[in-house]
Amino acid sequence: MTERFDWAIIGAGIAGASLAAGLAQHGRVLLLEAEDRPGYHASGRSVAFWTESYGGPRVLPLTTASRSFFDAHGLLGPRGALTLARAGEAEGLAAFMAEFSALGVRVQAQDRAQLEARLPGLRSEWQLGAYEPDCSDIDVAGLHQLWLAQARRDGAELLCRARLAAASHGAEGWAIALDDGRSFAARVLVNAAGAWADEVAGAAGLAPIGMAPLRRTVAQLRMDQPVPADLPLTLGLDGSFYFKPDSGKLWLSPHDEIPSPPCDAAPEEIDVALAIDRFEAVVDWRIAALEHKWAGLRTFAPDRLPVYGFDPAARDFFWFAGQGGFGIQTAPAAADLALRLLLDQSAGPVDPAPYGPARFR
């Protein structure tokens, strides 16, 4: 006899784990992960920061609403974010500050002397900046394990090496077939598959949204001197780089977005070299060694907003995808929004309307 669940969630990264944790106390949950362990792809490869300006004004409500959850569970550490601009970018920096200040973000103008105090060795062309004191590091592994543990405690069943082959819709919900021959049934199918979200929709006989997986490269450097622990997350106003300290080392990225098929992403040498070149154009620090490099996929919907809600063509197929590079910093609020929709509860602090899949149909 086929085992039956109320909800089957495809993908056990941060997104799937958050929903499993919230749903398990309300019914039977099956959490299906294609890899050997949860969080192998994007969730396990994040540079892990919370800052309200990242992702833009339309993502900000989710970021802001997530802060209280992170604070309550001790998942944040102080960092601060410093956005750098050249003299010719003064107008753009002013617009950036005005836009986010109007939305309630604490952002402070920085002159050259203030920039030098926060970032020793800053090269001369960087004359202007904006500082966000509320930016924080996120304990991503702690967040993921918190939700997985809660899901297990409340009875959710996690299956790894469980890749979806097909899902067929019937009068009582979904018949789910895995590629190893196992089968299950579920009243609602939840698509939290990250870069594979469109493939999951196709396996369920639904139209894709047009999700775009984009490769993001990160390198870890050892400098000739330890990196200051209080160095802020440092970003270029033009979106061409960011870097931050980690245990005396430096993590940096060229903020690349290279189109990729859904896959186990690997860094390209050219992108690592680009990251280092852009970093060396910011400060005069000496690099002792490239110690580690990795890449992950950041998946965006066509309008670069996340997709949360039931598909108009199948009211028991739920999209929870397209979180781009801001999926972790928005995860608590996104989970709250999605759970309210899945459980048919009243609206919460974030309006779900801008994120619904119907906007693509």
DOMI-806578 format. One record per residue (C-alpha): residue number from 0; residue in three letters; y, z, x. Coordinates in Angstrom, 2 decimals. Layout:
% residues N
<pt NUM, ALA, <Y, Z, X>>
...
% end
This chain:
% residues 361
<pt 0, MET, <0.00, 0.00, 0.00>>
<pt 1, THR, <3.44, -0.95, 1.33>>
<pt 2, GLU, <5.58, 2.03, 2.26>>
<pt 3, ARG, <8.80, 2.07, 0.28>>
<pt 4, PHE, <12.27, 3.34, 1.26>>
<pt 5, ASP, <15.61, 3.64, -0.45>>
<pt 6, TRP, <17.49, 2.13, 2.49>>
<pt 7, ALA, <16.25, 0.06, 5.43>>
<pt 8, ILE, <18.82, -0.16, 8.23>>
<pt 9, ILE, <18.53, -2.95, 10.79>>
<pt 10, GLY, <19.87, -1.71, 14.13>>
<pt 11, ALA, <19.88, 1.83, 15.55>>
<pt 12, GLY, <23.00, 1.75, 17.68>>
<pt 13, ILE, <26.04, 3.86, 16.82>>
<pt 14, ALA, <26.52, 1.98, 13.54>>
<pt 15, GLY, <22.96, 2.26, 12.25>>
<pt 16, ALA, <22.54, 5.84, 13.47>>
<pt 17, SER, <25.71, 6.97, 11.71>>
<pt 18, LEU, <24.52, 5.57, 8.37>>
<pt 19, ALA, <20.99, 6.92, 8.79>>
<pt 20, ALA, <22.45, 10.39, 9.39>>
<pt 21, GLY, <24.57, 10.20, 6.25>>
<pt 22, LEU, <21.98, 8.62, 3.95>>
<pt 23, ALA, <18.89, 10.63, 4.90>>
<pt 24, GLN, <19.88, 13.63, 2.80>>
<pt 25, HIS, <20.12, 11.37, -0.26>>
<pt 26, GLY, <16.81, 9.49, -0.06>>
<pt 27, ARG, <14.26, 7.83, 2.19>>
<pt 28, VAL, <15.71, 5.96, 5.18>>
<pt 29, LEU, <13.97, 3.52, 7.52>>
<pt 30, LEU, <15.86, 2.78, 10.75>>
<pt 31, LEU, <14.56, -0.34, 12.51>>
<pt 32, GLU, <15.42, -1.00, 16.17>>
<pt 33, ALA, <14.28, -4.18, 17.89>>
<pt 34, GLU, <14.50, -2.73, 21.41>>
<pt 35, ASP, <12.45, -0.03, 23.14>>
<pt 36, ARG, <15.16, 2.56, 22.48>>
<pt 37, PRO, <18.23, 2.91, 20.25>>
<pt 38, GLY, <21.63, 2.03, 21.66>>
<pt 39, TYR, <20.35, -0.36, 24.32>>
<pt 40, HIS, <23.02, -3.01, 23.76>>
<pt 41, ALA, <26.72, -2.50, 22.87>>
<pt 42, SER, <26.49, 1.21, 22.04>>
<pt 43, GLY, <25.13, 2.05, 25.48>>
<pt 44, ARG, <27.61, -0.07, 27.44>>
<pt 45, SER, <30.98, 1.13, 26.23>>
<pt 46, VAL, <33.84, 2.27, 28.48>>
<pt 47, ALA, <34.26, 4.88, 25.76>>
<pt 48, PHE, <37.84, 5.70, 24.92>>
<pt 49, TRP, <39.76, 6.57, 21.75>>
<pt 50, THR, <43.30, 5.27, 21.55>>
<pt 51, GLU, <45.09, 4.38, 18.36>>
<pt 52, SER, <46.73, 1.16, 19.52>>
<pt 53, TYR, <43.43, -0.41, 20.62>>
<pt 54, GLY, <42.19, -2.92, 18.06>>
<pt 55, GLY, <45.59, -3.44, 16.48>>
<pt 56, PRO, <47.41, -2.14, 13.39>>
<pt 57, ARG, <44.71, -3.16, 10.89>>
<pt 58, VAL, <42.04, -1.21, 12.78>>
<pt 59, LEU, <44.28, 1.81, 13.32>>
<pt 60, PRO, <43.48, 3.50, 9.94>>
<pt 61, LEU, <39.82, 3.75, 10.96>>
<pt 62, THR, <40.68, 5.01, 14.45>>
<pt 63, THR, <43.11, 7.65, 13.20>>
<pt 64, ALA, <40.76, 8.87, 10.47>>
<pt 65, SER, <37.95, 9.29, 13.03>>
<pt 66, ARG, <39.85, 11.77, 15.21>>
<pt 67, SER, <39.05, 14.91, 13.23>>
<pt 68, PHE, <35.29, 14.27, 13.44>>
<pt 69, PHE, <35.43, 13.81, 17.21>>
<pt 70, ASP, <37.50, 16.97, 17.61>>
<pt 71, ALA, <35.25, 19.03, 15.34>>
<pt 72, HIS, <32.17, 18.12, 17.38>>
<pt 73, GLY, <33.74, 18.46, 20.83>>
<pt 74, LEU, <33.19, 14.79, 21.68>>
<pt 75, LEU, <36.58, 14.04, 23.24>>
<pt 76, GLY, <38.09, 14.75, 26.64>>
<pt 77, PRO, <41.79, 14.33, 27.58>>
<pt 78, ARG, <42.76, 11.02, 29.18>>
<pt 79, GLY, <46.06, 9.41, 28.12>>
<pt 80, ALA, <46.67, 5.66, 28.05>>
<pt 81, LEU, <49.23, 3.78, 30.12>>
<pt 82, THR, <50.16, 0.23, 29.14>>
<pt 83, LEU, <51.84, -1.67, 31.97>>
<pt 84, ALA, <54.36, -4.50, 31.72>>
<pt 85, ARG, <56.35, -6.65, 34.12>>
<pt 86, ALA, <60.12, -6.91, 33.84>>
<pt 87, GLY, <59.81, -10.22, 31.99>>
<pt 88, GLU, <57.63, -8.56, 29.33>>
<pt 89, ALA, <60.27, -6.06, 28.21>>
<pt 90, GLU, <60.65, -7.61, 24.77>>
<pt 91, GLY, <56.90, -7.60, 24.17>>
<pt 92, LEU, <56.58, -3.99, 25.30>>
<pt 93, ALA, <59.43, -2.93, 23.00>>
<pt 94, ALA, <57.73, -4.67, 20.06>>
<pt 95, PHE, <54.41, -2.97, 20.93>>
<pt 96, MET, <56.05, 0.46, 20.99>>
<pt 97, ALA, <58.07, -0.12, 17.83>>
<pt 98, GLU, <55.05, -1.34, 15.86>>
<pt 99, PHE, <52.79, 1.57, 16.71>>
<pt 100, SER, <55.50, 4.22, 16.59>>
<pt 101, ALA, <56.25, 3.11, 13.03>>
<pt 102, LEU, <52.56, 3.69, 12.22>>
<pt 103, GLY, <52.68, 7.26, 13.50>>
<pt 104, VAL, <51.24, 6.74, 16.99>>
<pt 105, ARG, <52.73, 8.89, 19.74>>
<pt 106, VAL, <53.92, 6.38, 22.32>>
<pt 107, GLN, <56.47, 7.11, 25.04>>
<pt 108, ALA, <58.53, 4.66, 27.12>>
<pt 109, GLN, <57.98, 4.89, 30.87>>
<pt 110, ASP, <60.38, 3.81, 33.60>>
<pt 111, ARG, <59.35, 2.86, 37.11>>
<pt 112, ALA, <59.51, 6.42, 38.45>>
<pt 113, GLN, <57.32, 7.72, 35.62>>
<pt 114, LEU, <54.82, 4.92, 36.19>>
<pt 115, GLU, <54.56, 5.75, 39.89>>
<pt 116, ALA, <53.96, 9.41, 39.07>>
<pt 117, ARG, <51.06, 8.54, 36.77>>
<pt 118, LEU, <49.66, 5.71, 38.88>>
<pt 119, PRO, <50.24, 6.11, 42.64>>
<pt 120, GLY, <50.23, 2.89, 44.64>>
<pt 121, LEU, <51.51, 0.78, 41.74>>
<pt 122, ARG, <52.75, -2.60, 42.94>>
<pt 123, SER, <56.42, -3.45, 42.59>>
<pt 124, GLU, <56.20, -6.08, 39.85>>
<pt 125, TRP, <55.12, -3.49, 37.28>>
<pt 126, GLN, <58.44, -2.08, 36.12>>
<pt 127, LEU, <57.87, -0.93, 32.54>>
<pt 128, GLY, <55.27, 0.95, 30.59>>
<pt 129, ALA, <54.25, 2.86, 27.48>>
<pt 130, TYR, <52.24, 6.08, 27.53>>
<pt 131, GLU, <49.99, 7.32, 24.70>>
<pt 132, PRO, <49.26, 11.00, 25.36>>
<pt 133, ASP, <46.61, 11.27, 22.63>>
<pt 134, CYS, <44.20, 8.77, 24.20>>
<pt 135, SER, <40.87, 10.49, 24.93>>
<pt 136, ASP, <37.49, 9.80, 26.49>>
<pt 137, ILE, <34.55, 9.72, 24.06>>
<pt 138, ASP, <31.13, 11.20, 24.77>>
<pt 139, VAL, <29.29, 8.16, 23.42>>
<pt 140, ALA, <25.79, 9.40, 24.27>>
<pt 141, GLY, <26.56, 12.74, 22.64>>
<pt 142, LEU, <27.85, 11.01, 19.49>>
<pt 143, HIS, <24.79, 8.76, 19.26>>
<pt 144, GLN, <22.34, 11.61, 19.80>>
<pt 145, LEU, <24.18, 13.79, 17.27>>
<pt 146, TRP, <23.63, 11.20, 14.54>>
<pt 147, LEU, <20.06, 10.34, 15.55>>
<pt 148, ALA, <19.14, 14.03, 15.56>>
<pt 149, GLN, <20.73, 14.59, 12.15>>
<pt 150, ALA, <18.90, 11.56, 10.74>>
<pt 151, ARG, <15.54, 12.80, 12.07>>
<pt 152, ARG, <16.18, 16.32, 10.82>>
<pt 153, ASP, <16.81, 15.03, 7.30>>
<pt 154, GLY, <13.69, 12.86, 7.28>>
<pt 155, ALA, <14.82, 9.39, 8.38>>
<pt 156, GLU, <12.09, 7.36, 10.08>>
<pt 157, LEU, <13.05, 5.54, 13.28>>
<pt 158, LEU, <10.87, 2.66, 14.48>>
<pt 159, CYS, <11.56, 1.02, 17.85>>
<pt 160, ARG, <10.15, -2.35, 18.94>>
<pt 161, ALA, <10.54, -3.27, 15.28>>
<pt 162, ARG, <12.15, -6.71, 15.11>>
<pt 163, LEU, <12.92, -8.20, 11.70>>
<pt 164, ALA, <11.14, -11.49, 11.00>>
<pt 165, ALA, <12.09, -11.99, 7.36>>
<pt 166, ALA, <13.30, -10.19, 4.26>>
<pt 167, SER, <12.70, -11.54, 0.79>>
<pt 168, HIS, <14.52, -10.39, -2.30>>
<pt 169, GLY, <12.80, -9.41, -5.50>>
<pt 170, ALA, <13.39, -7.46, -8.69>>
<pt 171, GLU, <12.85, -4.11, -6.97>>
<pt 172, GLY, <14.77, -4.83, -3.77>>
<pt 173, TRP, <13.59, -6.15, -0.41>>
<pt 174, ALA, <10.20, -6.96, 1.07>>
<pt 175, ILE, <10.67, -6.59, 4.83>>
<pt 176, ALA, <8.40, -8.28, 7.37>>
<pt 177, LEU, <8.50, -7.44, 11.08>>
<pt 178, ASP, <7.46, -9.89, 13.76>>
<pt 179, ASP, <4.42, -7.73, 14.66>>
<pt 180, GLY, <3.01, -8.04, 11.16>>
<pt 181, ARG, <4.09, -4.69, 9.74>>
<pt 182, SER, <5.77, -4.71, 6.35>>
<pt 183, PHE, <7.92, -2.35, 4.28>>
<pt 184, ALA, <9.91, -2.32, 1.08>>
<pt 185, ALA, <13.43, -1.03, 0.50>>
<pt 186, ARG, <15.82, -0.85, -2.40>>
<pt 187, VAL, <18.82, -1.72, -0.16>>
<pt 188, LEU, <18.91, -3.60, 3.14>>
<pt 189, VAL, <21.69, -2.55, 5.55>>
<pt 190, ASN, <22.75, -4.98, 8.27>>
<pt 191, ALA, <23.92, -2.94, 11.27>>
<pt 192, ALA, <22.54, -5.40, 13.82>>
<pt 193, GLY, <25.66, -5.96, 15.94>>
<pt 194, ALA, <25.52, -9.32, 17.70>>
<pt 195, TRP, <22.46, -10.23, 15.61>>
<pt 196, ALA, <24.18, -9.58, 12.25>>
<pt 197, ASP, <24.34, -13.24, 11.21>>
<pt 198, GLU, <20.70, -13.72, 12.23>>
<pt 199, VAL, <19.69, -10.78, 10.02>>
<pt 200, ALA, <21.60, -12.31, 7.10>>
<pt 201, GLY, <19.78, -15.60, 7.69>>
<pt 202, ALA, <16.41, -13.83, 7.77>>
<pt 203, ALA, <17.31, -12.38, 4.37>>
<pt 204, GLY, <18.23, -15.80, 2.97>>
<pt 205, LEU, <21.98, -15.15, 2.95>>
<pt 206, ALA, <24.85, -17.16, 4.40>>
<pt 207, PRO, <26.23, -16.06, 7.76>>
<pt 208, ILE, <29.78, -14.79, 8.05>>
<pt 209, GLY, <30.49, -16.43, 11.38>>
<pt 210, MET, <30.11, -13.45, 13.68>>
<pt 211, ALA, <31.13, -14.22, 17.27>>
<pt 212, PRO, <29.44, -12.21, 20.04>>
<pt 213, LEU, <31.75, -12.09, 23.07>>
<pt 214, ARG, <30.71, -10.88, 26.50>>
<pt 215, ARG, <32.71, -8.05, 28.10>>
<pt 216, THR, <32.28, -7.30, 31.82>>
<pt 217, VAL, <32.68, -3.91, 33.50>>
<pt 218, ALA, <32.46, -3.04, 37.20>>
<pt 219, GLN, <32.22, 0.36, 38.86>>
<pt 220, LEU, <34.04, 0.68, 42.17>>
<pt 221, ARG, <34.02, 3.31, 44.88>>
<pt 222, MET, <37.43, 3.55, 46.48>>
<pt 223, ASP, <38.18, 4.69, 50.02>>
<pt 224, GLN, <39.43, 7.94, 48.44>>
<pt 225, PRO, <38.23, 9.64, 45.22>>
<pt 226, VAL, <39.97, 8.37, 42.11>>
<pt 227, PRO, <42.17, 11.11, 40.57>>
<pt 228, ALA, <40.38, 12.70, 37.62>>
<pt 229, ASP, <43.59, 12.73, 35.57>>
<pt 230, LEU, <44.33, 9.03, 36.02>>
<pt 231, PRO, <45.14, 7.55, 32.60>>
<pt 232, LEU, <43.32, 4.67, 31.01>>
<pt 233, THR, <45.47, 1.83, 32.35>>
<pt 234, LEU, <45.87, -1.43, 30.43>>
<pt 235, GLY, <47.91, -4.59, 30.81>>
<pt 236, LEU, <50.26, -5.43, 27.97>>
<pt 237, ASP, <49.04, -9.02, 28.29>>
<pt 238, GLY, <45.44, -7.91, 27.65>>
<pt 239, SER, <44.18, -9.07, 31.05>>
<pt 240, PHE, <42.68, -5.81, 32.37>>
<pt 241, TYR, <41.96, -2.16, 31.86>>
<pt 242, PHE, <40.56, 0.54, 34.12>>
<pt 243, LYS, <39.87, 4.28, 34.05>>
<pt 244, PRO, <38.28, 6.93, 36.27>>
<pt 245, ASP, <34.73, 8.18, 35.93>>
<pt 246, SER, <33.30, 10.94, 38.14>>
<pt 247, GLY, <35.47, 10.03, 41.11>>
<pt 248, LYS, <34.77, 6.30, 40.75>>
<pt 249, LEU, <36.69, 3.59, 38.90>>
<pt 250, TRP, <35.54, 1.54, 35.92>>
<pt 251, LEU, <37.43, -1.69, 35.39>>
<pt 252, SER, <37.24, -4.76, 33.21>>
<pt 253, PRO, <39.07, -8.10, 33.09>>
<pt 254, HIS, <39.09, -7.61, 29.30>>
<pt 255, ASP, <37.10, -10.82, 29.07>>
<pt 256, GLU, <35.79, -12.28, 25.82>>
<pt 257, ILE, <33.26, -14.96, 26.77>>
<pt 258, PRO, <31.37, -16.52, 23.83>>
<pt 259, SER, <27.67, -15.75, 24.06>>
<pt 260, PRO, <24.55, -16.05, 21.94>>
<pt 261, PRO, <23.07, -12.69, 20.89>>
<pt 262, CYS, <21.22, -11.51, 23.99>>
<pt 263, ASP, <20.77, -8.81, 26.61>>
<pt 264, ALA, <24.12, -9.58, 28.24>>
<pt 265, ALA, <24.45, -9.68, 32.02>>
<pt 266, PRO, <27.64, -9.88, 34.09>>
<pt 267, GLU, <28.65, -13.12, 35.79>>
<pt 268, GLU, <29.87, -12.92, 39.39>>
<pt 269, ILE, <33.04, -14.85, 38.54>>
<pt 270, ASP, <34.02, -12.26, 35.92>>
<pt 271, VAL, <33.41, -9.35, 38.29>>
<pt 272, ALA, <35.54, -11.11, 40.92>>
<pt 273, LEU, <38.25, -11.69, 38.31>>
<pt 274, ALA, <38.24, -7.99, 37.39>>
<pt 275, ILE, <38.69, -6.98, 41.02>>
<pt 276, ASP, <41.39, -9.58, 41.61>>
<pt 277, ARG, <43.40, -8.37, 38.63>>
<pt 278, PHE, <42.97, -4.75, 39.68>>
<pt 279, GLU, <44.22, -5.48, 43.17>>
<pt 280, ALA, <47.31, -7.09, 41.62>>
<pt 281, VAL, <48.12, -3.74, 39.94>>
<pt 282, VAL, <47.71, -1.17, 42.75>>
<pt 283, ASP, <47.39, -1.22, 46.53>>
<pt 284, TRP, <44.22, 0.90, 46.64>>
<pt 285, ARG, <41.45, 0.01, 49.05>>
<pt 286, ILE, <38.01, -0.72, 47.59>>
<pt 287, ALA, <35.08, 0.73, 49.57>>
<pt 288, ALA, <32.25, -0.78, 47.53>>
<pt 289, LEU, <31.23, -2.45, 44.30>>
<pt 290, GLU, <28.57, 0.01, 43.14>>
<pt 291, HIS, <27.53, -1.23, 39.73>>
<pt 292, LYS, <28.30, -3.95, 37.19>>
<pt 293, TRP, <27.25, -4.57, 33.64>>
<pt 294, ALA, <28.17, -6.50, 30.52>>
<pt 295, GLY, <27.91, -5.95, 26.79>>
<pt 296, LEU, <28.58, -7.96, 23.67>>
<pt 297, ARG, <31.52, -7.21, 21.43>>
<pt 298, THR, <30.98, -8.95, 18.09>>
<pt 299, PHE, <33.88, -10.02, 15.89>>
<pt 300, ALA, <34.17, -11.51, 12.41>>
<pt 301, PRO, <36.46, -14.57, 12.15>>
<pt 302, ASP, <39.53, -12.42, 11.38>>
<pt 303, ARG, <38.58, -9.79, 14.00>>
<pt 304, LEU, <38.28, -7.04, 11.39>>
<pt 305, PRO, <35.01, -5.19, 10.76>>
<pt 306, VAL, <32.83, -6.12, 7.80>>
<pt 307, TYR, <31.78, -3.24, 5.53>>
<pt 308, GLY, <30.36, -3.74, 2.06>>
<pt 309, PHE, <27.81, -5.41, -0.21>>
<pt 310, ASP, <27.39, -9.16, 0.05>>
<pt 311, PRO, <28.69, -10.83, -3.14>>
<pt 312, ALA, <25.52, -12.96, -3.28>>
<pt 313, ALA, <23.17, -9.95, -3.05>>
<pt 314, ARG, <24.48, -6.64, -4.26>>
<pt 315, ASP, <21.74, -4.77, -2.43>>
<pt 316, PHE, <22.47, -6.30, 0.99>>
<pt 317, PHE, <25.09, -4.25, 2.85>>
<pt 318, TRP, <27.10, -5.50, 5.84>>
<pt 319, PHE, <28.04, -2.95, 8.50>>
<pt 320, ALA, <28.99, -5.18, 11.40>>
<pt 321, GLY, <31.77, -6.90, 13.33>>
<pt 322, GLN, <33.15, -3.77, 14.99>>
<pt 323, GLY, <34.29, -5.67, 18.07>>
<pt 324, GLY, <35.31, -3.46, 20.98>>
<pt 325, PHE, <36.54, -0.62, 18.77>>
<pt 326, GLY, <33.29, 0.25, 17.02>>
<pt 327, ILE, <32.81, 3.62, 18.71>>
<pt 328, GLN, <36.34, 4.93, 18.36>>
<pt 329, THR, <36.25, 4.06, 14.63>>
<pt 330, ALA, <32.62, 5.06, 14.00>>
<pt 331, PRO, <33.10, 8.32, 12.06>>
<pt 332, ALA, <35.60, 6.83, 9.60>>
<pt 333, ALA, <33.59, 3.62, 9.29>>
<pt 334, ALA, <30.47, 5.63, 8.45>>
<pt 335, ASP, <32.35, 7.68, 5.86>>
<pt 336, LEU, <33.72, 4.50, 4.23>>
<pt 337, ALA, <30.31, 2.81, 4.20>>
<pt 338, LEU, <28.48, 5.86, 2.86>>
<pt 339, ARG, <30.91, 6.13, -0.03>>
<pt 340, LEU, <30.22, 2.50, -0.92>>
<pt 341, LEU, <26.45, 2.84, -0.52>>
<pt 342, LEU, <26.32, 6.01, -2.59>>
<pt 343, ASP, <28.85, 4.77, -5.17>>
<pt 344, GLN, <31.19, 7.66, -4.46>>
<pt 345, SER, <34.96, 7.87, -4.83>>
<pt 346, ALA, <37.17, 6.30, -2.18>>
<pt 347, GLY, <37.97, 8.25, 0.96>>
<pt 348, PRO, <40.97, 8.26, 3.31>>
<pt 349, VAL, <40.55, 4.61, 4.37>>
<pt 350, ASP, <40.89, 1.74, 1.89>>
<pt 351, PRO, <37.70, -0.38, 2.07>>
<pt 352, ALA, <39.33, -3.50, 0.61>>
<pt 353, PRO, <40.49, -5.14, 3.89>>
<pt 354, TYR, <36.98, -4.91, 5.35>>
<pt 355, GLY, <34.83, -6.24, 2.49>>
<pt 356, PRO, <32.57, -9.29, 3.07>>
<pt 357, ALA, <33.87, -10.97, -0.07>>
<pt 358, ARG, <36.90, -12.11, 1.93>>
<pt 359, PHE, <34.65, -14.71, 3.61>>
<pt 360, ARG, <32.97, -15.97, 0.45>>
% end
